[in-house]
Amino acid sequence: MSDTLRTAFYALKRKAAPGVDGMTWQDYEADLELRIEDLHGRVHRGAYRPQPSRRAYIDKADGKQRPLAIAALEDKIATTSAMPACATTSNRCATRGETLRVGTNANITREAERLKG
């Protein structure tokens, strides 16, 4: 699963806004192997818990604002790595960056169990 998490990390946008953790892609990459192994261990132990999303607002043409939820970097990694599991368990799976219409945490848990062997 470490390879899956690493692949998911490199699939992320490098200039994406940081979530509540303030972690940028470049900051995470600085200690990538240590961080990936830690994330991998938490997912396998069932100790991984997503962080709250950071709320930002985008101005609309009509003067109103649209709310935007920005996930923490590790949550983006975990969600992206779970996408293959999501695709096999649901016919309504979103692409990276969209809201999943299925239980993401359940999919991450199922994928972790599958990878345990």
Backbone hydrogen bonds in HBPLUS format (Angstrom, degrees):
<---DONOR---> <-ACCEPTOR-->    atom                        ^
c    i                          cat <-CA-CA->   ^        H-A-AA   ^      H-
h    n   atom  resd res      DA  || num        DHA   H-A  angle D-A-AA Bond
n    s   type  num  typ     dist DA aas  dist angle  dist       angle   num
A0004-THR N   A0001-MET O   2.98 MM   3  4.92 114.4  2.43  94.4 110.9     1
A0005-LEU N   A0001-MET O   2.87 MM   4  6.21 159.6  1.92 159.4 164.4     2
A0006-ARG N   A0002-SER O   2.86 MM   4  6.04 157.5  1.91 148.2 154.8     3
A0007-THR N   A0003-ASP O   2.87 MM   4  6.01 160.9  1.90 147.4 152.6     4
A0008-ALA N   A0004-THR O   2.93 MM   4  6.10 154.5  1.99 143.6 151.0     5
A0009-PHE N   A0005-LEU O   2.89 MM   4  6.14 150.2  1.98 144.5 152.7     6
A0010-TYR N   A0006-ARG O   3.05 MM   4  6.40 163.0  2.08 153.0 155.9     7
A0011-ALA N   A0007-THR O   3.08 MM   4  6.27 124.6  2.40 137.4 151.9     8
A0011-ALA N   A0008-ALA O   3.18 MM   3  5.05 138.3  2.36  93.5 105.4     9
A0012-LEU N   A0009-PHE O   3.10 MM   3  5.51 158.0  2.15 110.9 117.7    10
A0016-ALA N   A0013-LYS O   3.46 MM   3  5.40 166.9  2.47 106.3 106.4    11
A0022-GLY N   A0019-GLY O   3.03 MM   3  5.56 159.7  2.07 115.8 122.1    12
A0028-TYR N   A0024-THR O   3.05 MM   4  6.30 163.2  2.08 152.7 156.7    13
A0029-GLU N   A0025-TRP O   2.96 MM   4  6.16 155.2  2.02 148.4 155.7    14
A0030-ALA N   A0026-GLN O   3.21 MM   4  6.37 138.3  2.40 140.2 149.2    15
A0032-LEU N   A0029-GLU O   3.18 MM   3  4.48 152.6  2.26 112.4 105.0    16
A0035-ARG N   A0031-ASP O   2.98 MM   4  6.10 168.1  2.00 163.5 167.5    17
A0036-ILE N   A0032-LEU O   2.78 MM   4  5.90 164.0  1.81 163.3 167.4    18
A0037-GLU N   A0033-GLU O   3.02 MM   4  6.10 163.8  2.05 147.0 151.6    19
A0038-ASP N   A0034-LEU O   3.03 MM   4  6.21 153.5  2.11 143.9 151.4    20
A0039-LEU N   A0035-ARG O   2.89 MM   4  6.12 163.7  1.92 149.9 154.3    21
A0040-HIS N   A0036-ILE O   2.79 MM   4  5.93 161.7  1.82 151.3 157.1    22
A0041-GLY N   A0037-GLU O   2.95 MM   4  6.11 158.3  1.99 144.4 149.7    23
A0042-ARG N   A0038-ASP O   3.00 MM   4  6.29 159.8  2.04 150.9 156.0    24
A0043-VAL N   A0039-LEU O   2.93 MM   4  6.17 159.0  1.97 153.7 159.3    25
A0044-HIS N   A0040-HIS O   3.00 MM   4  6.21 165.5  2.03 152.0 155.9    26
A0045-ARG N   A0041-GLY O   2.92 MM   4  6.06 148.2  2.02 147.3 155.9    27
A0046-GLY N   A0042-ARG O   3.09 MM   4  5.98 118.2  2.49 133.0 146.6    28
A0047-ALA N   A0042-ARG O   2.76 MM   5  4.72 133.4  1.98 150.1 154.1    29
A0048-TYR N   A0042-ARG O   3.05 MM   6  4.78 130.1  2.30 118.8 110.5    30
A0046-GLY N   A0043-VAL O   3.18 MM   3  5.15 144.9  2.31  96.8 107.2    31
A0054-ARG N   A0070-ILE O   2.83 MM  16  4.94 166.3  1.85 145.4 141.4    32
A0070-ILE N   A0054-ARG O   2.74 MM  16  4.94 161.0  1.77 146.8 153.5    33
A0056-ALA N   A0068-LEU O   2.84 MM  12  5.10 160.8  1.87 153.3 159.0    34
A0068-LEU N   A0056-ALA O   2.70 MM  12  5.10 144.9  1.82 164.6 159.8    35
A0058-ILE N   A0066-ARG O   2.85 MM   8  5.11 163.5  1.88 145.2 149.6    36
A0066-ARG N   A0058-ILE O   2.76 MM   8  5.11 163.5  1.78 147.7 151.7    37
A0060-LYS N   A0064-LYS O   2.79 MM   4  5.39 161.8  1.82 164.0 158.0    38
A0063-GLY N   A0060-LYS O   3.06 MM   3  5.52 159.5  2.10 119.1 121.1    39
A0075-ASP N   A0072-ALA O   3.03 MM   3  5.27 122.8  2.37 103.3 118.3    40
A0076-LYS N   A0072-ALA O   3.03 MM   4  6.41 148.2  2.13 151.4 161.3    41
A0076-LYS N   A0073-LEU O   3.05 MM   3  5.06 118.5  2.45  95.4 110.7    42
A0077-ILE N   A0073-LEU O   2.97 MM   4  6.32 153.7  2.04 150.8 158.4    43
A0078-ALA N   A0074-GLU O   2.89 MM   4  6.09 169.4  1.91 149.7 152.2    44
A0079-THR N   A0075-ASP O   2.91 MM   4  5.97 162.1  1.95 145.1 150.5    45
A0080-THR N   A0076-LYS O   2.91 MM   4  5.95 163.1  1.93 145.5 150.8    46
A0081-SER N   A0077-ILE O   2.90 MM   4  6.07 156.7  1.95 151.4 158.0    47
A0082-ALA N   A0078-ALA O   3.07 MM   4  6.22 131.8  2.31 137.0 149.1    48
A0082-ALA N   A0079-THR O   3.13 MM   3  5.11 132.2  2.37  94.8 108.0    49
A0083-MET N   A0080-THR O   3.29 MM   3  5.33 157.8  2.34 101.5 108.1    50
A0085-ALA N   A0082-ALA O   2.97 MM   3  5.32 119.3  2.35 108.6 123.7    51
A0086-CYS N   A0082-ALA O   2.91 MM   4  6.19 156.1  1.97 155.0 163.0    52
A0087-ALA N   A0083-MET O   2.86 MM   4  6.07 157.7  1.91 154.5 159.7    53
A0088-THR N   A0084-PRO O   3.21 MM   4  6.44 140.4  2.37 137.2 146.3    54
A0088-THR N   A0085-ALA O   3.21 MM   3  5.23 127.3  2.50  93.9 107.1    55
A0089-THR N   A0085-ALA O   3.13 MM   4  6.31 125.5  2.45 139.4 153.2    56
A0089-THR N   A0086-CYS O   3.09 MM   3  5.17 141.6  2.25  99.6 110.8    57
A0090-SER N   A0086-CYS O   2.99 MM   4  5.90 122.6  2.33 152.7 163.7    58
A0098-GLU N   A0095-THR O   3.11 MM   3  5.86 159.4  2.15 144.7 146.1    59
A0107-ASN N   A0103-GLY O   2.99 MM   4  6.33 151.8  2.07 151.3 160.0    60
A0107-ASN N   A0104-THR O   3.05 MM   3  5.03 114.8  2.49  94.0 110.0    61
A0108-ILE N   A0104-THR O   2.89 MM   4  6.20 156.3  1.94 155.9 162.5    62
A0109-THR N   A0105-ASN O   2.97 MM   4  6.15 161.5  2.00 147.6 152.6    63
A0110-ARG N   A0106-ALA O   2.89 MM   4  6.11 160.7  1.93 147.8 153.1    64
A0111-GLU N   A0107-ASN O   2.87 MM   4  6.04 160.5  1.91 148.1 153.6    65
A0112-ALA N   A0108-ILE O   2.90 MM   4  6.09 157.9  1.95 149.1 155.3    66
A0113-GLU N   A0109-THR O   2.95 MM   4  6.22 159.4  1.99 150.4 155.9    67
A0114-ARG N   A0110-ARG O   2.90 MM   4  6.12 153.9  1.97 146.7 154.4    68
A0115-LEU N   A0111-GLU O   2.93 MM   4  6.12 156.1  1.98 149.8 155.7    69
A0116-LYS N   A0112-ALA O   3.01 MM   4  6.20 135.7  2.21 142.2 153.6    70
A0117-GLY N   A0114-ARG O   3.25 MM   3  5.59 140.9  2.41 101.4 111.3    71
